[in-house]
């Protein structure tokens, strides 16, 4: 969620899942019924064959008001961007899982039943903007699809951050967090609703990949997975230690990176144990497509 203040580009990316109550305020499933009384188009038939029948995953691009809360304002996607957006999520989300060991079994068993496309961002009654969201593992909402441009780094990272973050939540929801994960940076988590007061550098010093990751262990887990998968400079940003540090801040950032490395090791081991997926193999496949 973006508020009316100056924020960094990376903050825009991490804000996509933000709300004061977190990604999953309601863990109950609430899946709308399929649209009725709609004449199927060629696009609908393509969706039915390639997504609904193949993965039991509905793609929603009509009647956008059914998929947002009362008072939120949204724009529907233009018809001509729906197929390119389908190609995008297939290339960067679905295909990578199908290409790695045990990835297809995991994907088919955990894919959310609904994918929502919105043309722009979600404008909230309080003046904030929601950049993307999910609902208890049952739905992932992509926003700003009318601006689709896979060559635009900011747009692409927003979409990848959305889907990798939200899909990572299914792991801790089904299989819990890695053992002792919550104890690695216990003192670094923020109080409710205060994560947005941190800068990227302050979050790093605490041992987190983003300010939003400090909001809870669950968000820390999902943010770390997402950044690891989509950020080509993840090691440089969050793992590689600065040599010959001459300042206290540099030393503190190195300590933060050591915490992140410990978390990443816990996460990759956990993924391998409970899903059979080598997260580094998945990252390599994704990076080869970027």
C-alpha positions in Angstrom: 0.0 0.0 0.0 1.5 3.3 -1.0 0.8 6.5 1.0 1.2 10.1 0.0 4.9 10.4 0.8 8.2 10.1 -0.9 9.3 6.5 -1.1 12.0 4.7 -3.0 11.5 2.6 -6.1 12.3 -0.6 -4.1 9.7 0.5 -1.5 7.1 0.7 -4.3 7.9 -2.9 -5.1 7.6 -4.1 -1.5 4.5 -2.1 -0.8 2.4 -4.2 -3.1 1.2 -6.5 -0.3 0.9 -4.0 2.4 -2.1 -3.3 4.5 -2.3 -2.6 8.2 -3.7 -6.0 8.8 -1.2 -7.9 6.6 -1.7 -10.1 3.5 -4.2 -12.5 5.1 -6.6 -10.7 7.4 -9.2 -13.5 6.8 -7.8 -17.0 6.4 -11.2 -18.3 5.3 -11.7 -19.1 1.6 -14.2 -16.8 -0.2 -14.2 -17.7 -3.9 -16.8 -16.1 -6.1 -18.9 -18.4 -8.3 -18.0 -18.6 -11.9 -19.4 -15.9 -14.1 -22.7 -17.0 -15.6 -24.7 -15.7 -18.6 -21.5 -14.6 -20.4 -21.0 -15.5 -24.0 -17.7 -17.3 -24.3 -15.2 -15.5 -26.6 -12.1 -17.0 -28.3 -10.1 -15.6 -25.3 -12.4 -17.3 -22.8 -12.1 -20.6 -24.7 -8.3 -20.2 -24.5 -8.4 -19.5 -20.8 -10.7 -22.5 -20.3 -8.4 -24.8 -22.1 -5.0 -23.6 -21.0 -5.7 -22.5 -17.4 -9.1 -23.7 -16.0 -9.0 -27.2 -17.4 -5.2 -27.5 -17.1 -4.6 -26.2 -13.6 -8.1 -25.7 -12.2 -7.4 -22.0 -12.1 -10.0 -19.4 -13.1 -8.8 -16.2 -14.7 -11.1 -13.2 -13.8 -10.9 -10.1 -15.9 -14.6 -9.0 -15.9 -16.8 -7.5 -13.3 -13.9 -6.1 -11.3 -16.1 -4.7 -8.5 -16.8 -8.2 -7.4 -13.2 -8.6 -6.4 -12.5 -5.5 -4.3 -13.9 -4.2 -1.0 -16.6 -1.6 -0.7 -15.2 1.9 -1.3 -12.1 0.7 -3.3 -11.9 2.1 -6.8 -10.4 0.0 -9.6 -10.2 0.1 -13.4 -10.9 -3.1 -15.5 -8.2 -4.4 -17.8 -8.4 -3.6 -21.5 -9.3 -6.7 -23.4 -6.2 -6.5 -25.6 -3.9 -6.8 -22.6 -5.4 -10.0 -21.1 -3.7 -12.5 -23.4 -0.3 -10.8 -23.1 -0.7 -10.9 -19.3 -1.6 -14.6 -19.5 1.6 -15.2 -21.5 3.6 -13.2 -18.9 2.4 -15.2 -15.9 2.9 -18.4 -17.8 6.5 -17.6 -18.8 7.6 -16.2 -15.4 5.5 -18.1 -12.9 4.0 -21.3 -14.2 6.7 -22.5 -16.6 9.6 -22.2 -14.1 7.8 -24.5 -11.7 7.1 -27.0 -14.5 10.8 -27.0 -15.4 12.3 -27.8 -12.0 12.4 -31.1 -10.1 9.1 -31.7 -8.2 8.0 -28.3 -9.3 5.0 -29.4 -11.4 3.6 -31.6 -8.6 3.9 -28.7 -6.1 2.4 -26.1 -8.5 -0.6 -28.2 -9.4 -1.2 -29.0 -5.8 -0.9 -25.4 -4.5 -2.0 -23.1 -7.3 -4.7 -20.6 -6.2 -8.1 -21.2 -7.7 -8.5 -17.6 -9.0 -6.3 -15.1 -10.7 -7.6 -11.6 -10.9 -6.5 -9.0 -13.4 -7.1 -5.3 -12.7 -6.3 -2.6 -15.2 -4.8 -0.1 -12.7 -4.0 0.0 -9.0 -6.6 -0.3 -6.2 -7.4 3.1 -4.8 -8.6 2.9 -1.2 -11.0 5.2 0.7 -8.2 6.5 3.0 -6.2 7.7 0.0 -3.7 4.9 -0.1 -3.0 2.7 -3.1 -2.8 -1.1 -3.1 -0.3 -2.4 -5.7 -1.3 -6.1 -5.5 -2.8 -8.6 -3.1 -3.8 -12.2 -2.3 -6.6 -13.8 -0.3 -5.8 -16.7 2.0 -4.2 -18.7 -0.8 -7.4 -18.7 -2.8 -6.7 -15.7 -5.1 -3.9 -13.6 -6.4 -4.7 -10.2 -7.8 -2.5 -8.5 -10.4 -2.8 -4.8 -10.7 -1.8 -2.2 -13.4 -2.0 -4.8 -16.1 -3.1 -2.1 -18.6 0.5 -0.8 -18.5 1.9 -4.2 -19.4 5.4 -4.0 -20.6 7.8 -6.9 -19.7 10.7 -4.8 -20.8 9.9 -2.1 -18.2 11.9 -3.2 -15.2 9.7 -1.4 -12.7 6.5 -2.9 -14.1 8.0 -6.4 -14.4 9.4 -6.4 -10.9 6.1 -5.3 -9.5 4.3 -8.3 -11.1 7.0 -10.8 -10.2 7.1 -9.5 -6.6 3.4 -9.9 -6.3 3.2 -13.5 -7.5 6.4 -14.9 -6.0 5.5 -13.3 -2.6 2.0 -14.4 -2.5 2.7 -18.0 -3.8 5.4 -18.3 -1.1 2.7 -17.8 1.5 1.2 -21.1 0.6 4.4 -22.9 1.9 4.3 -21.6 5.4 0.5 -21.8 5.5 0.6 -25.5 4.6 3.9 -26.5 6.2 4.7 -23.8 8.8 7.8 -21.7 8.9 11.3 -23.3 9.0 12.3 -24.3 12.5 13.7 -21.4 14.5 13.1 -19.0 11.6 11.3 -16.6 13.9 14.2 -16.4 16.3 16.9 -15.3 13.8 16.0 -11.6 14.0 13.4 -11.5 16.7 14.3 -7.9 17.8 14.1 -6.6 14.3 10.3 -7.0 13.7 8.3 -3.9 13.9 5.1 -3.1 15.8 1.8 -3.3 13.9 1.6 -0.8 11.1 5.0 0.8 11.6 7.1 -1.0 9.0 6.7 1.9 6.5 8.7 4.2 8.7 11.9 2.2 7.9 14.2 2.8 5.0 15.7 0.0 2.9 19.1 0.5 4.6 17.5 0.4 8.1 15.7 -2.8 7.2 19.0 -4.3 5.9 20.8 -3.5 9.1 18.0 -5.3 11.0 18.5 -8.4 8.8 15.6 -8.0 6.4 15.3 -7.7 2.6 12.7 -4.9 2.8 10.9 -2.8 5.3 7.7 -4.8 4.8 9.5 -8.0 5.7 9.9 -6.6 9.2 6.1 -6.6 9.7 5.9 -10.3 10.7 7.8 -13.6 10.3 5.3 -14.7 7.7 5.9 -11.6 5.6 9.6 -11.9 6.2 9.5 -15.5 4.8 7.5 -14.5 1.7 9.5 -11.3 1.0 12.8 -13.2 1.3 11.6 -15.9 -1.2 10.3 -13.3 -3.6 13.4 -11.1 -3.6 15.6 -14.2 -3.9 13.7 -15.4 -7.0 13.3 -12.1 -8.9 16.3 -9.9 -7.9 19.3 -10.7 -10.2 21.5 -8.8 -7.8 20.3 -10.6 -4.7 23.7 -11.7 -3.6 25.2 -8.3 -4.0 22.4 -6.6 -2.3 21.8 -9.0 0.6 24.5 -11.6 1.0 28.0 -10.5 -0.1 29.8 -8.8 2.8 31.6 -5.5 2.3 35.4 -5.9 2.8 37.5 -3.5 4.8 34.5 -1.7 6.4 35.5 1.7 7.7 32.2 2.8 9.2 29.9 1.5 11.9 27.1 1.5 9.3 29.0 -0.8 7.0 29.7 -3.1 9.9 26.0 -3.1 10.8 25.0 -3.8 7.2 27.3 -6.8 7.1 25.7 -8.1 10.3 22.3 -7.7 8.7 23.5 -9.6 5.6 24.7 -12.5 7.8 21.2 -12.7 9.3 19.6 -12.7 5.8 22.0 -15.5 4.7 21.0 -17.5 7.7 17.3 -17.0 6.9 17.9 -17.9 3.2 19.6 -21.1 4.3 16.7 -22.0 6.5 14.2 -21.2 3.7 15.9 -23.2 1.0 16.3 -26.2 3.3 12.7 -26.0 4.3 11.5 -25.8 0.7 13.6 -28.8 -0.2 12.3 -30.8 2.8 8.5 -30.0 2.5 8.1 -29.4 -1.2 11.0 -31.2 -2.9 11.9 -28.0 -4.8 15.4 -26.7 -4.9 14.8 -23.0 -4.6 18.1 -22.1 -6.2 17.3 -24.3 -9.2 14.0 -22.4 -9.5 15.7 -19.1 -9.2 18.2 -20.0 -11.9 15.3 -20.9 -14.3 13.6 -17.7 -13.6 16.7 -15.6 -14.0 17.4 -17.3 -17.4 14.1 -15.9 -18.6 14.6 -12.3 -17.5 
